[in-house]
Amino acid sequence: MAAGGVTLAAIVVMLMTWPKSFRELAVALISTVLSSLAGGAAVIIHFDLLRHVIGAPDLQTYVALIAGLGIVFACGLPGWLLVRAGFKWMERRRDKDLAELADAIRGAMAPKP
C-alpha cells in the first residue's frame, strides 16, 4: 500500500509541475531516475534494509522488494524538485556573471539574524 501511495503522489506532483519544453522534460526525467537510483540505494544501505531481502521466506522477500521499490521511487521526487527549482533560479539570473551568482548563493546561505 505504501508503494501505491508513493506512486500516486509522484504522478500527481509530476503532472502538476509539467515542464515547458521537451529539453526540460528530458533533463528532469534523467535527474529523477538518477536520484531514484542513487538516493534509493543510499537509503537502503544506510538503514541496512537489504538484510530483510536476503534469506527471507518467499512472501517476505516479495514484500521487501516492493517496499524497496517504493523507497527508490520516493527518492526520485526530490531530484525532480531540485532540478525544476534550479532551472527557475538560473532563469531569473540569466544575465548575471559568475561573481554575482556566487554573491547570490552566499546571501541565500547566510544565517538570518
NORKAVEN-V987767 format. One record per run of one state. SS is the DSSP state (H for helix, E for strand, C for the rest). FROM is the first residue (numbers start at 1). TO is the last residue. If there is no record, write none. Layout:
ss = <SS,SS>
from = <FROM,FROM>
to = <TO,TO>
This chain:
ss = <C,H,C,H,C,H,C,H,C,H,C>
from = <1,2,17,22,47,49,53,58,93,98,110>
to = <1,16,21,46,48,52,57,92,97,109,113>
